[in-house]
Amino acid sequence: MPEQTVFTHNSSLYASRVYAEGILAAIVAVVSVERLINGGAWSTLWLIPLVVGTYAALRLLLTGSVPRTIEITEDKLVFSDARKSRAYAVADLAEFRVREFRASDTVYLRLQQKGGREQKYWIEWKAYSDSDDLVAGIRAIDMRLHPDSLQVRAGLPGYTPAEGTRHA
């Protein structure tokens, strides 16, 4: 488990990548609606930027899927943004899926508490304080919950087999 447990997103990057991009996406969605209503023969093509803009605005501004701070301890995860904090006890997680996109230094987390709603997070880990410890903490929880996962079997960097597991 990493020494540092609270990881904070770089504030200037957070403002540009979350707020500015979210507002721009909302503007694209509003302009697309206007063009659909008042457009001519090719107005249905504005459905594409409407869908993309709406999805991006919802993801960035409303759902909290890009956390400002992440706290990782032995038994819980806490994701916080400007509006609220969500805490997840590791023992209560029914689902914890990690997908790493190494080309963009991004981790996609999909987690769900037992009997709870699924939540998704996009973590651009290079933008957080002590990014290597952040990824190590996420991988440690993943290995603890899924000791026979494909990442462990493949021997991906950062994943080592858990004690007592067999790997062919």
C-alpha positions, 0 to 999 in steps of 0.5 A: 500500500502506498505511503501517501493516501490522499492524491490531489488532482492538479488544480489548473489541469482540473479546471481546464479538463473538467470545467472548461471541457464540460462547459464547451461540451454543453455549448456544443450540445445546445448549439446542436439542438438549435441547429436540429430545430432550425436546420435545413436538409443536412440538419440530422447530422447535428445529432452526432455532436448533440450526443457527444456533447451531452455525454461529455457534459454529463460525464464531466460536470454532473456525474463526478466521474473525474474526482478532484481527490482520491483517498486510498486506505487499507479498507476504503476508497474515497472519491471527492469532487467539488459537489460531494464525496463517495466512500467505498469500503473495500469489503463491501465492493461487489465489483471492482474493475480496473482498465488501464490505458497506458497511452493516455496515462488513464485508469478507468475504474468501474465499481459497485457496492453490494446492493448499490449503484454502479459508479465509473471513474476516469483517473488521468493518473499523471495529473495527480500528486504522487501518481505512481503511488496512486496507481500502485494503490489501485493495483493493490486493491485490484490484486486483493479482490481479484488474485487470479485476474488476467493482469496477474496471470500475464505478469503486467508491470505492477502486478505480481501473483498473490501469496498462495495462488497457482498460476500455470 
